[in-house]
Amino acid sequence: MGIIMDTAIFTALAISLVLTIIIEAGFFSLIGKRNKKDLLLVILVNVLTNPVVVLLYWLAAYYTDISLIIVKIPLEVFAVTAEGYCYKKYALELKRPYAFSLAANAISFLSGILIQQII
């Protein structure tokens, strides 16, 4: 990969992470959650999962001919499952951690599609 591709991946990683944190933290607040430790958990979990998902997606797009929808599905399932597990294990006030993870990721994913359409 050249410098331009490296910069593009780094930029995509950074933008995706920041937007994901804003959207999922906003969703956390929107559903009435206020526990600061749980909010920090939402942020940290996304710091762990989002870059992995975005990087694997970029690598698959760049190095393979696999349909990108086939790449997205298992990556999103991984994110929802991993985040849900972390919420179940560590969250103090998230009563349905996997449902929260699924909803937060769905909103984040759909927001990303909408943002891409606008840009």
Backbone hydrogen bonds, N-H to C=O, Kabsch-Sander energy under -0.5 kcal/mol:
donor,donor_aa,acceptor,acceptor_aa,energy
6,D,2,G,-2.6
7,T,3,I,-2.6
8,A,4,I,-2.3
9,I,5,M,-2.6
10,F,6,D,-2.4
11,T,7,T,-2.7
12,A,8,A,-2.6
13,L,9,I,-2.8
14,A,10,F,-2.5
15,I,11,T,-2.8
16,S,12,A,-2.5
17,L,13,L,-2.3
18,V,14,A,-2.5
19,L,15,I,-2.7
20,T,16,S,-2.5
21,I,17,L,-2.6
22,I,18,V,-2.4
23,I,19,L,-2.8
24,E,20,T,-3.0
25,A,21,I,-2.6
26,G,22,I,-2.0
27,F,23,I,-2.4
28,F,24,E,-2.2
29,S,25,A,-2.2
30,L,26,G,-2.9
31,I,27,F,-2.0
32,G,29,S,-1.9
33,K,28,F,-1.9
39,L,35,N,-2.1
40,L,36,K,-2.4
41,L,37,K,-2.1
42,V,38,D,-2.3
43,I,39,L,-2.1
44,L,40,L,-2.9
45,V,41,L,-2.9
46,N,42,V,-1.7
47,V,43,I,-1.9
48,L,44,L,-1.6
49,T,45,V,-2.4
50,N,46,N,-2.0
53,V,49,T,-2.4
54,V,50,N,-2.8
55,L,51,P,-2.5
56,L,52,V,-2.5
57,Y,53,V,-2.1
58,W,54,V,-2.6
59,L,55,L,-2.8
60,A,56,L,-2.3
61,A,57,Y,-2.6
62,Y,58,W,-2.4
63,Y,59,L,-2.9
64,T,60,A,-1.7
70,I,67,S,-0.7
71,V,67,S,-1.2
72,K,68,L,-2.6
73,I,69,I,-1.9
75,L,71,V,-1.4
76,E,72,K,-2.8
77,V,73,I,-2.4
78,F,74,P,-2.5
79,A,75,L,-2.3
80,V,76,E,-2.7
81,T,77,V,-2.5
82,A,78,F,-3.1
83,E,79,A,-2.6
84,G,80,V,-2.5
85,Y,81,T,-2.4
86,C,82,A,-2.1
87,Y,83,E,-2.7
88,K,84,G,-2.6
89,K,85,Y,-2.4
90,Y,86,C,-2.6
91,A,87,Y,-2.1
95,K,93,E,-1.1
100,F,96,R,-2.6
101,S,97,P,-2.4
102,L,98,Y,-2.6
103,A,99,A,-2.6
104,A,100,F,-3.1
105,N,101,S,-2.5
106,A,102,L,-2.4
107,I,103,A,-2.5
108,S,104,A,-2.3
109,F,105,N,-3.0
110,L,106,A,-2.8
111,S,107,I,-2.3
112,G,108,S,-2.1
113,I,109,F,-1.9
114,L,110,L,-2.4
115,I,111,S,-2.8
116,Q,112,G,-2.4
117,Q,113,I,-2.0
118,I,114,L,-1.9
119,I,115,I,-2.5
